[in-house]
């Protein structure tokens, strides 16, 4: 017999990237008394990973819980980027409703559409929180209309359309249900959650059923499965069977050794948990996302949607350049293999495959951002390796036709740059499907474009729009192959010999193009040290010194003026490399190089390729 559990609410916070959902969670934590009055609290306390803090994005879904009027509210903060959409889909299975956070100026954005569609498909009730109403240019009432329009577009039912709106300024820690009434705290939002989000229900008297929705990993206890108790209860030392909806053969008996519930930002050990509780379980080694834990007498897996397939792949390989092994702590293929397979513990959207070579692994993910975050994490941990240019993963239909991933791209740019963007994306096989005037002199462009057409475009896009453009992408579908795309129109400047870059050599080289390095940097033959102004590659000797004679003094060198080199970030370097190049990644350096370092063999390979 199903029962409701009134003292619990499970809710996910969903939003477009940068609309303030993590800051909102901070405030809910503060105002529910999770922190002591005088406790120093880091801003965006939920973004625990260093990259999340620097980039101001959430990558992994986070769990937290607050108490309000005797009700425990489990809150899950989810990522807003499409690359981490795999996280959002799974998390929504744990909750009974969502809070949709929308910026009071920007209104609904592409990612808002993506996460909202997922919530509506699962029939979840939605509370709309219009955030940042303290922005000088905020237009909250117009945004309410925009949100309702989006609901209609996504075929929301009448019940979903009749959702409550809360107006908030997470930064100031205030919320109100009536925009004309000022308020000092978050109480209206708490009350709306209690009133509108249904209490979890299940049958406490049947066997245990618990779906694992996320996996955490910890060096000390190994894998930690997080999920919601759907039916029955779960207790420490209980014997359970692991089954999986998509893998009927999987049946394994295990024992629950440790059980935790969330309290504020901490995990607290508990002896048992009932229906509706979100718990973490450790001590089960072979636990995967989508597994259901059942009691032996009632073995029924809970269905869950398959995780979206990766669309893009790169090869990660052992670094074999002349400077290999000098800067990293972990450099062998075993180190690389262990680290990549360990990433699979927590990242569901990632695939790692072995290749013909023991030194190279094919790593597939949801997009360039997804893979670049992994690369950045690994270099910070002391790994040294090389990666190839990202390539898309093709599918083939029954007739053998090649299909490729197509993305929806939404671009907001000032009007004067729209023509340039349309032209550039047109060259990359993009098809303009919609063009509408936006707020404040901007234009919104909507394209359908092959995923590979976007590889390497972000950097160019920022330059073309002088940093004023906003681009968001969303996977659309697999469609027929659109033909070849010419990626880079300019060639590379390649170092001719190994040594140290010298001002005199660099001064001569800079006439040929833009340099990526400055004097004193170590180079080797076949290393890319800049970009030429022409379409073909040019080799230059940057280690060349001036011959000294009686009339030529070495101090004359100091008068040579070098333009400052263009230092590429990881994303820019991944965008820049061509198909015959690799990016060498170490904890301290990023170097671009040709796959074939030797000049003669490179020439021979290019003739054979023609």
C-alpha positions as CSV (number, residue, x, y, z in Angstrom):
1,X,0.0,0.0,0.0
2,X,1.6,3.3,-1.1
3,X,2.1,5.9,1.6
4,X,3.3,9.5,1.4
5,X,6.2,10.6,3.5
6,X,5.3,14.2,4.5
7,X,8.5,15.1,6.4
8,X,10.7,14.9,3.2
9,X,10.8,16.8,-0.1
10,X,13.2,15.9,-2.9
11,X,13.8,18.7,-5.4
12,X,16.4,19.4,-8.2
13,X,17.5,22.9,-9.1
14,X,17.7,23.2,-12.9
15,X,18.8,26.2,-15.0
16,X,20.8,27.5,-17.9
17,X,24.5,28.0,-17.0
18,X,25.2,31.1,-15.0
19,X,21.6,32.0,-14.0
20,X,22.6,31.8,-10.4
21,X,21.4,28.4,-9.2
22,X,24.5,27.5,-7.2
23,X,24.3,30.9,-5.4
24,X,20.6,30.2,-4.7
25,X,21.5,26.9,-3.0
26,X,24.1,28.7,-0.9
27,X,21.4,31.0,0.4
28,X,19.0,28.2,1.2
29,X,21.8,26.5,3.1
30,X,22.6,29.7,5.0
31,X,19.1,30.6,5.9
32,X,18.1,27.1,7.1
33,X,20.8,27.3,9.7
34,X,23.3,24.8,8.2
35,X,26.1,27.2,9.0
36,X,26.8,28.7,12.4
37,X,26.1,32.4,12.7
38,X,29.8,33.4,12.5
39,X,31.0,30.7,10.2
40,X,33.1,31.7,7.2
41,X,31.4,30.3,4.1
42,X,33.1,30.2,0.7
43,X,30.9,31.6,-2.1
44,X,29.3,28.9,-4.3
45,X,30.1,26.4,-1.7
46,X,28.6,23.6,-3.8
47,X,31.2,23.9,-6.6
48,X,33.8,21.9,-4.8
49,X,36.1,21.1,-7.8
50,X,38.8,23.7,-8.6
51,X,37.8,23.9,-12.2
52,X,34.2,24.5,-11.3
53,X,35.2,27.4,-9.0
54,X,37.5,29.0,-11.6
55,X,35.1,28.7,-14.6
56,X,32.0,29.4,-12.4
57,X,30.3,26.4,-13.9
58,X,28.8,23.3,-12.2
59,X,30.0,20.0,-13.7
60,X,28.8,17.3,-11.3
61,X,25.4,17.2,-9.7
62,X,25.7,17.8,-5.9
63,X,23.5,16.7,-3.1
64,X,22.7,18.7,0.0
65,X,19.8,18.8,2.5
66,X,18.3,21.5,4.7
67,X,15.7,21.3,7.4
68,X,12.7,23.8,7.3
69,X,9.9,23.6,9.8
70,X,10.6,20.0,10.6
71,X,10.7,18.9,6.9
72,X,13.9,17.7,5.3
73,X,14.4,19.2,1.9
74,X,16.9,17.2,-0.2
75,X,18.3,19.6,-2.8
76,X,20.3,18.5,-5.9
77,X,22.2,21.2,-7.8
78,X,22.6,20.2,-11.4
79,X,24.9,21.3,-14.2
80,X,23.6,23.7,-16.9
81,X,25.9,22.8,-19.8
82,X,24.7,20.4,-22.5
83,X,28.0,18.6,-22.3
84,X,27.1,17.5,-18.8
85,X,23.4,16.7,-19.7
86,X,24.0,13.1,-18.8
87,X,24.1,14.3,-15.2
88,X,20.8,16.1,-15.4
89,X,18.8,13.3,-16.9
90,X,19.7,10.8,-14.2
91,X,19.3,13.2,-11.2
92,X,15.7,14.0,-12.2
93,X,14.8,10.3,-11.4
94,X,15.6,11.0,-7.7
95,X,13.3,14.0,-7.2
96,X,9.6,14.7,-7.1
97,X,9.8,18.2,-8.5
98,X,12.2,20.9,-9.8
99,X,12.9,24.5,-9.3
100,X,13.6,26.2,-12.6
101,X,15.9,29.2,-12.2
102,X,15.7,31.9,-14.9
103,X,17.6,35.1,-15.1
104,X,15.3,38.1,-14.8
105,X,17.1,39.9,-17.7
106,X,18.2,37.1,-20.1
107,X,15.0,35.0,-19.8
108,X,14.9,31.4,-20.9
109,X,18.0,30.3,-22.8
110,X,18.8,27.2,-24.8
111,X,19.9,25.1,-21.8
112,X,16.7,26.2,-19.9
113,X,14.8,24.5,-22.7
114,X,17.0,21.4,-22.5
115,X,16.7,20.8,-18.8
116,X,13.0,21.8,-18.7
117,X,12.1,19.4,-21.5
118,X,13.6,16.6,-19.5
119,X,11.6,17.6,-16.3
120,X,8.3,17.9,-18.2
121,X,8.8,14.5,-19.9
122,X,9.1,13.0,-16.5
123,X,5.8,14.7,-15.4
124,X,7.6,16.6,-12.6
125,X,5.9,19.7,-11.1
126,X,7.9,22.9,-11.7
127,X,8.4,25.9,-9.5
128,X,9.8,28.8,-11.6
129,X,12.2,31.1,-9.7
130,X,12.9,34.3,-11.6
131,X,16.4,35.2,-10.2
132,X,18.5,38.3,-10.2
133,X,15.6,40.7,-9.9
134,X,18.1,43.2,-8.4
135,X,19.8,43.6,-11.8
136,X,19.4,47.2,-13.0
137,X,18.1,46.0,-16.4
138,X,15.9,43.2,-15.0
139,X,12.5,42.7,-16.7
140,X,10.9,40.0,-14.5
141,X,7.3,40.3,-15.8
142,X,8.3,40.0,-19.4
143,X,10.4,37.0,-18.5
144,X,7.4,35.3,-16.9
145,X,5.6,35.6,-20.3
146,X,8.7,34.1,-22.0
147,X,8.8,31.2,-19.6
148,X,5.1,30.4,-20.1
149,X,5.6,30.5,-23.9
150,X,8.5,28.0,-23.5
151,X,6.1,25.8,-21.5
152,X,3.6,25.9,-24.3
153,X,6.3,25.1,-26.9
154,X,7.3,22.1,-24.9
155,X,3.7,20.8,-24.7
156,X,3.3,21.2,-20.9
157,X,0.0,20.0,-19.6
158,X,-2.5,22.3,-17.8
159,X,-1.2,21.3,-14.4
160,X,2.4,22.1,-15.3
161,X,1.3,25.5,-16.8
162,X,-0.3,26.4,-13.6
163,X,3.0,26.6,-11.8
164,X,3.9,29.0,-9.0
165,X,6.4,31.9,-9.8
166,X,8.8,33.1,-7.1
167,X,10.9,36.2,-7.6
168,X,14.3,36.2,-6.0
169,X,17.6,37.8,-5.6
170,X,19.9,35.0,-4.5
171,X,22.7,37.5,-4.1
172,X,20.7,39.5,-1.5
173,X,19.2,36.3,0.0
174,X,15.6,37.4,-0.6
175,X,12.6,35.9,-2.3
176,X,8.9,36.9,-2.8
177,X,5.8,35.5,-4.5
178,X,4.5,39.0,-5.3
179,X,6.9,41.3,-7.1
180,X,5.5,44.4,-5.6
181,X,6.1,43.2,-2.1
182,X,9.7,43.5,-0.8
183,X,11.0,40.7,1.4
184,X,14.2,40.1,3.4
185,X,14.6,36.3,3.4
186,X,14.0,33.1,1.4
187,X,11.0,32.0,3.4
188,X,8.5,32.4,0.5
189,X,10.6,30.0,-1.6
190,X,10.8,27.4,1.2
191,X,7.0,27.6,1.7
192,X,6.4,27.2,-2.0
193,X,8.6,24.0,-2.0
194,X,6.7,22.5,0.9
195,X,3.3,23.4,-0.6
196,X,3.8,22.6,-4.2
197,X,6.4,19.8,-4.5
198,X,4.7,16.5,-3.7
199,X,6.0,14.4,-0.8
200,X,7.7,11.2,-2.0
201,X,5.5,8.1,-1.9
202,X,6.2,4.4,-1.9
203,X,5.2,1.1,-0.2
204,X,7.1,0.8,3.1
205,X,6.0,-2.8,3.6
206,X,7.3,-4.4,0.4
207,X,10.9,-5.4,-0.4
208,X,13.6,-2.8,-0.8
209,X,13.9,-1.0,-4.2
210,X,16.6,1.7,-4.7
211,X,17.8,3.1,-8.0
212,X,21.4,4.3,-8.1
213,X,21.4,7.7,-9.9
214,X,24.9,9.0,-9.3
215,X,28.2,7.5,-8.3
216,X,30.7,9.3,-6.1
217,X,34.2,8.1,-5.7
218,X,36.5,8.4,-2.7
219,X,40.0,7.1,-2.3
220,X,39.3,5.6,1.1
221,X,36.0,3.8,0.6
222,X,35.9,3.4,-3.2
223,X,32.6,3.7,-5.0
224,X,29.7,5.4,-3.3
225,X,26.3,5.0,-4.9
226,X,23.7,7.7,-4.4
227,X,20.0,7.1,-4.9
228,X,16.5,7.4,-3.6
229,X,14.6,4.6,-1.7
230,X,11.6,4.0,-3.8
231,X,10.0,1.2,-1.8
232,X,10.6,-0.6,1.5
233,X,13.5,0.5,3.6
234,X,17.3,-0.1,3.5
235,X,19.5,-0.8,6.5
236,X,23.1,-1.5,7.3
237,X,24.2,-5.2,7.0
238,X,21.1,-5.9,4.9
239,X,21.6,-8.4,2.0
240,X,20.5,-7.0,-1.3
241,X,20.6,-8.1,-4.9
242,X,22.0,-5.7,-7.7
243,X,19.9,-5.8,-10.9
244,X,19.8,-3.6,-14.0
245,X,16.9,-2.7,-16.3
246,X,19.1,-2.6,-19.4
247,X,21.2,-5.7,-18.4
248,X,18.8,-8.6,-17.6
249,X,21.6,-11.0,-16.8
250,X,23.0,-8.9,-14.0
251,X,22.2,-10.4,-10.6
252,X,24.6,-10.2,-7.7
253,X,24.1,-10.6,-4.0
254,X,25.9,-8.0,-1.8
255,X,25.8,-6.6,1.7
256,X,25.2,-3.0,2.6
257,X,28.1,-2.1,4.8
258,X,27.7,1.7,5.3
259,X,24.7,3.9,4.8
260,X,24.6,7.8,4.8
261,X,22.0,10.5,4.5
262,X,22.8,14.1,3.6
263,X,22.7,16.8,6.2
264,X,23.8,20.3,5.0
265,X,27.1,19.6,3.1
266,X,27.9,16.5,5.1
267,X,27.2,12.9,4.8
268,X,25.9,11.5,8.1
269,X,26.0,7.7,8.9
270,X,22.5,6.2,9.6
271,X,21.4,2.7,10.5
272,X,18.4,2.6,8.1
273,X,16.4,4.8,5.7
274,X,12.8,4.6,4.5
275,X,10.9,5.6,1.4
276,X,11.8,9.0,-0.1
277,X,15.1,9.2,1.6
278,X,18.1,10.1,-0.6
279,X,21.0,8.0,0.6
280,X,24.6,7.2,-0.2
281,X,25.9,3.6,0.1
282,X,29.5,2.6,0.3
283,X,31.3,-0.7,0.4
284,X,29.8,-2.3,-2.8
285,X,32.6,-2.4,-5.4
286,X,30.6,-3.3,-8.5
287,X,28.0,-0.6,-8.4
288,X,27.0,1.3,-11.5
289,X,24.6,4.1,-12.4
290,X,21.2,2.6,-13.3
291,X,21.6,-0.4,-11.0
292,X,18.7,-1.2,-8.7
293,X,19.2,-2.6,-5.2
294,X,16.4,-5.0,-4.3
295,X,15.7,-7.3,-1.4
296,X,16.2,-11.0,-2.5
297,X,12.5,-11.9,-2.2
298,X,11.4,-9.1,-4.5
299,X,13.8,-8.7,-7.4
300,X,12.4,-6.0,-9.7
301,X,14.7,-3.5,-11.5
302,X,13.5,0.1,-11.8
303,X,13.5,1.3,-15.4
304,X,15.7,4.3,-16.3
305,X,16.5,6.1,-19.5
306,X,19.7,5.2,-21.3
307,X,22.4,7.7,-21.0
308,X,22.9,9.9,-24.1
309,X,25.7,8.5,-26.3
310,X,28.9,10.4,-26.8
311,X,29.3,12.4,-30.0
312,X,33.0,13.3,-30.1
313,X,36.3,11.4,-29.5
314,X,40.0,12.1,-29.0
315,X,43.0,9.9,-28.7
316,X,44.9,10.2,-25.4
317,X,48.4,8.8,-25.8
318,X,51.7,8.5,-24.0
319,X,53.9,11.5,-24.6
320,X,56.8,10.6,-26.9
321,X,58.2,14.0,-27.7
322,X,61.9,14.9,-27.1
323,X,60.9,16.7,-23.9
324,X,58.8,13.8,-22.6
325,X,58.9,12.8,-19.0
326,X,60.6,16.0,-17.8
327,X,57.6,17.8,-16.3
328,X,55.0,15.2,-15.3
329,X,54.8,12.8,-12.4
330,X,52.7,10.1,-14.2
331,X,54.0,9.4,-17.7
332,X,53.6,5.7,-18.5
333,X,50.8,4.0,-20.4
334,X,49.8,2.2,-17.3
335,X,49.4,5.5,-15.4
336,X,47.3,6.9,-18.3
337,X,45.2,3.7,-18.6
338,X,44.4,3.5,-14.8
339,X,43.5,7.2,-14.6
340,X,41.2,7.1,-17.7
341,X,39.4,4.0,-16.4
342,X,39.1,5.5,-13.0
343,X,37.2,8.5,-14.5
344,X,34.6,6.0,-15.7
345,X,33.7,5.5,-12.0
346,X,32.0,8.8,-11.8
347,X,31.5,10.1,-15.4
348,X,28.7,8.2,-17.2
349,X,28.8,10.0,-20.5
350,X,32.4,9.1,-21.0
351,X,33.7,6.0,-23.0
352,X,37.3,4.8,-22.9
353,X,38.5,2.1,-25.4
354,X,41.8,0.4,-25.9
355,X,43.3,0.7,-29.4
356,X,45.8,-1.4,-31.4
357,X,48.6,0.5,-29.7
358,X,49.1,-0.1,-25.9
359,X,50.2,3.6,-25.7
360,X,47.0,5.1,-27.1
361,X,43.4,5.2,-25.8
362,X,40.3,6.4,-27.6
363,X,38.2,8.6,-25.2
364,X,34.7,9.7,-26.3
365,X,32.5,12.3,-24.6
366,X,29.6,14.7,-25.1
367,X,31.5,17.6,-26.4
368,X,34.8,19.6,-26.4
369,X,34.1,21.1,-23.0
370,X,33.5,17.7,-21.5
371,X,36.8,16.4,-22.7
372,X,38.8,19.5,-22.0
373,X,37.7,19.5,-18.3
374,X,39.0,15.9,-18.1
375,X,42.3,17.0,-19.7
376,X,42.6,19.9,-17.3
377,X,41.9,17.8,-14.3
378,X,44.5,15.2,-15.3
379,X,47.3,17.8,-15.9
380,X,46.6,19.3,-12.5
381,X,47.0,15.9,-10.9
382,X,50.5,15.6,-12.5
383,X,49.8,13.6,-15.6
384,X,51.8,14.1,-18.8
385,X,50.3,12.9,-22.2
386,X,49.4,13.9,-25.7
387,X,46.0,14.3,-27.3
388,X,44.8,14.3,-30.9
389,X,42.3,16.6,-32.6
390,X,38.7,15.9,-31.6
391,X,36.8,14.0,-34.2
392,X,33.1,13.2,-34.4
393,X,31.6,9.7,-34.0
394,X,29.7,8.6,-37.1
395,X,26.8,6.2,-37.3
396,X,25.7,4.2,-40.3
397,X,22.1,3.4,-41.3
398,X,20.9,0.0,-42.7
399,X,21.8,1.1,-46.2
400,X,25.3,1.9,-45.2
401,X,24.8,5.7,-45.4
402,X,27.1,7.7,-43.2
403,X,25.3,9.7,-40.5
404,X,26.8,12.4,-38.3
405,X,25.8,14.2,-35.1
406,X,24.0,17.4,-35.8
407,X,23.7,20.2,-33.1
408,X,21.3,23.0,-32.6
409,X,23.3,26.2,-32.1
410,X,21.8,29.3,-30.5
411,X,23.8,32.5,-30.9
412,X,23.1,35.9,-29.4
413,X,25.2,38.6,-31.0
414,X,25.1,42.4,-31.4
415,X,23.5,43.1,-34.8
416,X,26.7,44.3,-36.5
417,X,28.4,40.9,-36.1
418,X,25.5,38.7,-37.3
419,X,26.5,38.7,-40.9
420,X,30.0,37.6,-40.1
421,X,28.8,34.7,-37.9
422,X,26.3,33.6,-40.6
423,X,29.1,33.5,-43.2
424,X,31.5,31.6,-41.0
425,X,29.0,29.0,-39.9
426,X,27.8,28.7,-43.5
427,X,31.4,27.7,-44.5
428,X,31.2,25.0,-41.8
429,X,28.0,23.5,-43.2
430,X,25.7,25.3,-40.8
431,X,22.1,26.0,-41.9
432,X,20.4,29.1,-40.5
433,X,16.9,28.0,-39.4
434,X,15.8,31.1,-37.5
435,X,16.7,34.7,-36.9
436,X,14.9,36.9,-34.4
437,X,15.7,40.3,-32.9
438,X,16.7,40.0,-29.2
439,X,17.0,42.4,-26.3
440,X,19.0,45.6,-26.5
441,X,20.2,45.6,-30.1
442,X,21.1,41.9,-30.3
443,X,20.1,39.3,-32.8
444,X,19.4,35.7,-32.0
445,X,20.4,33.2,-34.6
446,X,19.5,29.5,-34.6
447,X,21.5,27.0,-36.7
448,X,21.6,23.3,-37.4
449,X,25.2,22.3,-37.9
450,X,27.3,19.1,-37.9
451,X,29.1,18.7,-34.6
452,X,32.4,18.7,-36.5
453,X,31.6,22.1,-37.9
454,X,31.8,23.5,-34.4
455,X,35.2,22.0,-33.6
456,X,37.7,24.8,-33.3
457,X,35.0,27.5,-33.8
458,X,34.6,28.9,-30.3
459,X,37.8,30.9,-30.2
460,X,37.2,32.3,-33.7
461,X,33.6,33.2,-32.6
462,X,34.8,35.2,-29.7
463,X,37.3,37.1,-31.9
464,X,34.7,37.7,-34.6
465,X,32.2,39.1,-32.1
466,X,34.8,41.0,-30.1
467,X,33.9,38.9,-27.0
468,X,30.2,40.1,-27.1
469,X,28.7,36.9,-28.6
470,X,27.0,34.1,-26.6
471,X,26.9,30.7,-28.1
472,X,25.0,27.7,-26.8
473,X,24.8,24.2,-28.4
474,X,22.4,21.3,-27.9
475,X,22.6,17.9,-29.5
476,X,19.8,17.5,-32.0
477,X,20.0,14.2,-33.9
478,X,22.1,12.1,-36.2
479,X,21.6,13.3,-39.8
480,X,23.1,12.5,-43.3
481,X,26.8,13.4,-43.7
482,X,27.1,17.0,-45.0
483,X,30.4,16.8,-46.9
484,X,33.9,17.8,-46.1
485,X,34.7,20.8,-44.1
486,X,37.9,22.7,-44.4
487,X,39.0,23.5,-40.8
488,X,41.9,25.8,-40.8
489,X,42.9,28.2,-43.5
490,X,46.3,29.1,-42.1
491,X,49.4,26.9,-41.7
492,X,51.7,26.3,-38.8
493,X,55.1,27.7,-38.1
494,X,57.3,24.7,-37.3
495,X,60.6,24.7,-35.4
496,X,63.4,23.3,-37.5
497,X,65.8,22.1,-34.8
498,X,66.0,21.4,-31.1
499,X,67.3,23.9,-28.6
500,X,66.3,27.1,-26.9
501,X,64.4,29.9,-28.7
502,X,66.5,33.0,-29.1
503,X,65.4,36.6,-29.7
504,X,67.3,36.8,-33.0
505,X,65.7,33.6,-34.4
506,X,62.2,34.6,-33.1
507,X,62.6,38.1,-34.6
508,X,63.1,36.6,-38.0
509,X,60.3,34.1,-37.5
510,X,57.7,36.7,-36.4
511,X,57.7,38.2,-39.9
512,X,56.2,35.0,-41.1
513,X,53.2,34.9,-38.7
514,X,52.0,34.9,-35.1
515,X,54.3,33.3,-32.5
516,X,53.1,31.1,-29.6
517,X,56.4,31.1,-27.7
518,X,58.9,33.7,-26.3
519,X,62.7,33.7,-25.9
520,X,64.2,31.1,-23.6
521,X,61.6,28.4,-24.2
522,X,62.8,24.9,-25.1
523,X,61.8,23.7,-28.6
524,X,62.3,20.6,-30.7
525,X,62.2,19.8,-34.4
526,X,58.6,19.4,-35.5
527,X,57.2,21.5,-32.7
528,X,54.6,24.1,-33.8
529,X,55.7,27.5,-32.5
530,X,53.2,29.7,-34.2
531,X,50.7,30.3,-37.0
532,X,51.6,31.5,-40.5
533,X,49.8,34.1,-42.5
534,X,49.6,31.7,-45.4
535,X,47.8,28.4,-46.0
536,X,50.9,26.2,-46.0
537,X,53.2,25.2,-43.1
538,X,56.6,27.0,-42.9
539,X,59.7,25.7,-41.1
540,X,61.8,28.3,-39.2
541,X,64.9,28.1,-37.1
542,X,64.2,30.0,-33.9
543,X,67.4,28.8,-32.2
544,X,69.6,30.7,-34.7
545,X,72.1,33.1,-33.2
546,X,73.7,36.0,-35.1
547,X,77.3,35.4,-36.2
548,X,79.5,37.7,-34.2
549,X,82.4,39.6,-36.0
550,X,84.5,42.6,-35.0
551,X,81.8,45.0,-36.3
552,X,78.8,43.1,-35.0
553,X,78.3,43.1,-31.2
554,X,76.0,40.8,-29.3
555,X,74.4,43.8,-27.5
556,X,72.8,45.0,-30.8
557,X,70.4,42.1,-30.3
558,X,68.8,43.9,-27.5
559,X,67.4,46.5,-29.8
560,X,65.3,43.8,-31.7
561,X,61.7,44.2,-30.7
562,X,59.6,41.1,-30.4
563,X,55.8,41.2,-30.4
564,X,54.4,39.5,-27.3
565,X,53.6,35.8,-28.2
566,X,50.0,34.6,-28.3
567,X,49.7,32.2,-25.4
568,X,47.0,29.6,-26.1
569,X,44.7,28.3,-23.4
570,X,43.9,24.6,-23.3
571,X,40.7,25.2,-25.3
572,X,42.3,27.4,-27.8
573,X,45.1,24.8,-28.3
574,X,42.6,22.0,-28.8
575,X,40.7,24.2,-31.3
576,X,43.9,25.1,-33.1
577,X,45.5,21.7,-33.7
578,X,45.0,20.1,-37.1
579,X,44.5,16.5,-37.9
580,X,48.2,15.9,-38.4
581,X,49.1,17.5,-35.1
582,X,49.0,16.6,-31.4
583,X,48.8,18.6,-28.3
584,X,51.4,17.7,-25.7
585,X,49.9,18.3,-22.2
586,X,52.0,18.5,-19.1
587,X,51.4,20.0,-15.6
588,X,53.4,23.1,-16.6
589,X,53.2,23.3,-20.4
590,X,51.0,23.0,-23.5
591,X,53.0,22.3,-26.7
592,X,51.6,21.8,-30.1
593,X,53.6,19.4,-32.4
594,X,53.4,17.5,-35.6
595,X,52.5,13.8,-35.3
596,X,55.6,13.1,-37.4
597,X,58.4,15.1,-36.0
598,X,61.0,14.3,-38.7
599,X,61.0,16.8,-41.6
600,X,61.7,14.3,-44.4
601,X,59.3,11.7,-43.2
602,X,56.6,14.3,-42.8
603,X,57.1,15.4,-46.4
604,X,57.0,11.8,-47.6
605,X,53.8,11.1,-45.7
606,X,52.1,14.2,-47.2
607,X,53.0,13.0,-50.7
608,X,51.6,9.6,-50.0
609,X,48.5,11.1,-48.6
610,X,47.8,13.0,-51.8
